[in-house]
Amino acid sequence: MNRPDTAPEREALADRLAAQGHLRSRAWRAAVEAVPREHFLSTGVFLPDEANGLWRPVLPGSVSPQEWVEIVYSDQSLVTQLDGCLTPDQVIEPVRGFPTSSSTVPATVVGMLEDLDVHDGQNVAEIGTGTGYSTALMCHRLGEDNVTSIEVDAEVAARADDALEKAGFSTWTVTGDGLLGNPRRAPFDRLIATCAVRRIPYTWVRQTRPGGVILATVGPGAWSYGTGLAKLTVREDGTAQGQIIGRSSFMPARAEAAVPLSGDLAARAAYADTERTTALSPAVLEQWMPAFLAQLAAPGAQFVHARSGDGRETTYLFDTHRESFAALSKGGELWTVRQGGPIAIWDAIEAAVTAWQRVGEPDVDAVRLTVTAKAHTYSIGGNPTLRWEHRID
Ligand SMILES: C[S@@+](CC[C@H](N)C(=O)[O-])C[C@H]1O[C@@H](n2cnc3c(N)ncnc32)[C@H](O)[C@@H]1O
C-alpha cells in the first residue's frame, strides 16, 4: 500500500495543540512534528460505537490510506487493546470489552510533557509505555538513553519496543510493574505516569533525585473520573510535596483496577446501624470535584446507582474492605441515608463536600499533597475538615 507522508498532519497537529495551549515550547513542537503517530498503531485501533457500546476494529489496511491518516491524527485517545489481551487485528466484527491500553489523546500527552518541565540531559522514567508514542516524543526531546519506559503487559511492551526501534529509538523499554519503578535506571530527574494510581508509590519518591518531579494521575478510590494530576517535587528529606495541577483521567494501573460492584446490592445493605436524612443529593458525586473529595474522604468506597423493580432509585456506596455501606434514597425534599459497618461513609463524604462548599467550591488545583514513606496527606487551605491523611499500613 502506498502510505502517505504525514508531515502535513503532524504540523497541523502541532498547530492545533499550540492554539489550544497544550504545546508551549519549541522543543516539544519539534518532537510532535518529527514522530509519526501511525508507527505506533500498526495493529490497528478500536473505535467506539456509541450506538451499541461496541468497539469497531480498524486496521491500517481496512480503510483507505487517507481515512487511516485522519483517524491517526484525530484528537482522541485510540484504544489499542481490550480486556488485557485483545488487539484490533485479532477480530473482524465489533466487540464488547474494557480498554486496557491505548495511545492517549495527543492534547493530554503533550500537555503532560510540558507540565513535566524537562531540561536537556535529564533522566526520565515513564510508567505505562502503551503504544510507545509518548516514549518516542520523549526520546526525540531528551535522547533515547535518557528515557526508561515501563510497561506491565509483556505483549504491549514488545509491540512498543518494536515500533520504537522502527522509528529509530533504541530506548530502555522495560516489562514490569511500573509501581515499583526501575532501580537499575534510577535516580530519575523526572517520573511521569500515563496510568492512574491510587497513591504515589513511595518507590517513585525514592527513585527520584531531590529536586526531581513526579507527575501522575491520582484517585485514591480508583474512580474513572474525579481524579487529579499530581505534580510533586522530591525533597532532600525524602518526602515529596506539591499539588494537584488539574483534572486528569487515565486507565488505572492494572493491579489497582476496581472490581465492579455486583450481586444483590439491596441485600448487602439490608442491615443498617443508623438512618437519618440529608439535604445533600448523591447526584453531587457525578461532579468532578465532589467525586475527588469523596475519594479523599472515603478512599475505599465505590458507588453505583441502582433502580429496583418498583422504579425506586438508590445510590449505594460500598467499602468492601471495611465491610461498610451507605444507601441513599429520595424521601420528599430530602434524602434518607442508611449506613452500616465501622465506617460511616456518607458522614465522611458529606462533611468534606459541605466544608468545600463553605470555602467557595475551589477546583482541584487547590488541593495540596505531601507524600512520605508512611502517608499521603491531602489538604485544601488550612481548614482541618479539608485535610485527609491516608496512612500506608
Ligand atoms: C493509557 S496507556 C499509555 C499511553 C501511552 N503512554 C501512549 O501515549 O501511547 C496506559 C498503559 O499503562 C499500562 N499499565 C497499567 N498498569 C501498569 C503498571 N502497573 N506498570 C506499567 N504499566 C502499566 C497499560 O498496560 C497501558 O498500556
The ligand as an SDF file (V2000), in Angstrom:
LIG
                    3D

 27 29  0  0  0  0  0  0  0  0999 V2000
   -3.1150    4.9660   28.5320 C   0  0  0  0  0  0  0  0  0  0  0  0
   -1.9960    3.7000   28.1710 S   0  0  0  0  0  0  0  0  0  0  0  0
   -0.4510    4.5080   27.9040 C   0  0  0  0  0  0  0  0  0  0  0  0
   -0.4160    5.5140   26.8260 C   0  0  0  0  0  0  0  0  0  0  0  0
    0.9500    5.7260   26.2740 C   0  0  0  0  0  0  0  0  0  0  0  0
    1.8240    6.4430   27.1430 N   0  0  0  0  0  0  0  0  0  0  0  0
    0.8100    6.3510   24.9000 C   0  0  0  0  0  0  0  0  0  0  0  0
    0.8120    7.5540   24.7780 O   0  0  0  0  0  0  0  0  0  0  0  0
    0.6530    5.5980   23.9580 O   0  0  0  0  0  0  0  0  0  0  0  0
   -1.6920    3.0370   29.8070 C   0  0  0  0  0  0  0  0  0  0  0  0
   -0.7180    1.9040   29.7960 C   0  0  0  0  0  0  0  0  0  0  0  0
   -0.3070    1.6760   31.1490 O   0  0  0  0  0  0  0  0  0  0  0  0
   -0.0440    0.2990   31.2630 C   0  0  0  0  0  0  0  0  0  0  0  0
   -0.0180   -0.0500   32.6980 N   0  0  0  0  0  0  0  0  0  0  0  0
   -1.0660   -0.2770   33.5260 C   0  0  0  0  0  0  0  0  0  0  0  0
   -0.6280   -0.5900   34.7550 N   0  0  0  0  0  0  0  0  0  0  0  0
    0.7290   -0.5420   34.7160 C   0  0  0  0  0  0  0  0  0  0  0  0
    1.7510   -0.7790   35.6680 C   0  0  0  0  0  0  0  0  0  0  0  0
    1.4600   -1.1250   36.9290 N   0  0  0  0  0  0  0  0  0  0  0  0
    3.0390   -0.6580   35.2650 N   0  0  0  0  0  0  0  0  0  0  0  0
    3.3600   -0.3050   33.9910 C   0  0  0  0  0  0  0  0  0  0  0  0
    2.4100   -0.0910   33.0440 N   0  0  0  0  0  0  0  0  0  0  0  0
    1.1280   -0.1940   33.3920 C   0  0  0  0  0  0  0  0  0  0  0  0
   -1.1780   -0.3440   30.4840 C   0  0  0  0  0  0  0  0  0  0  0  0
   -0.8920   -1.6760   30.1410 O   0  0  0  0  0  0  0  0  0  0  0  0
   -1.2860    0.5950   29.2850 C   0  0  0  0  0  0  0  0  0  0  0  0
   -0.5080    0.1250   28.2250 O   0  0  0  0  0  0  0  0  0  0  0  0
  1  2  1  0
  2  3  1  0
  2 10  1  0
  3  4  1  0
  4  5  1  0
  5  6  1  0
  5  7  1  0
  7  8  2  0
  7  9  1  0
 10 11  1  0
 11 12  1  0
 11 26  1  0
 12 13  1  0
 13 14  1  0
 13 24  1  0
 14 15  1  0
 14 23  1  0
 15 16  2  0
 16 17  1  0
 17 18  1  0
 17 23  2  0
 18 19  1  0
 18 20  2  0
 20 21  1  0
 21 22  2  0
 22 23  1  0
 24 25  1  0
 24 26  1  0
 26 27  1  0
M  CHG  2   2   1   9  -1
M  END
$$$$
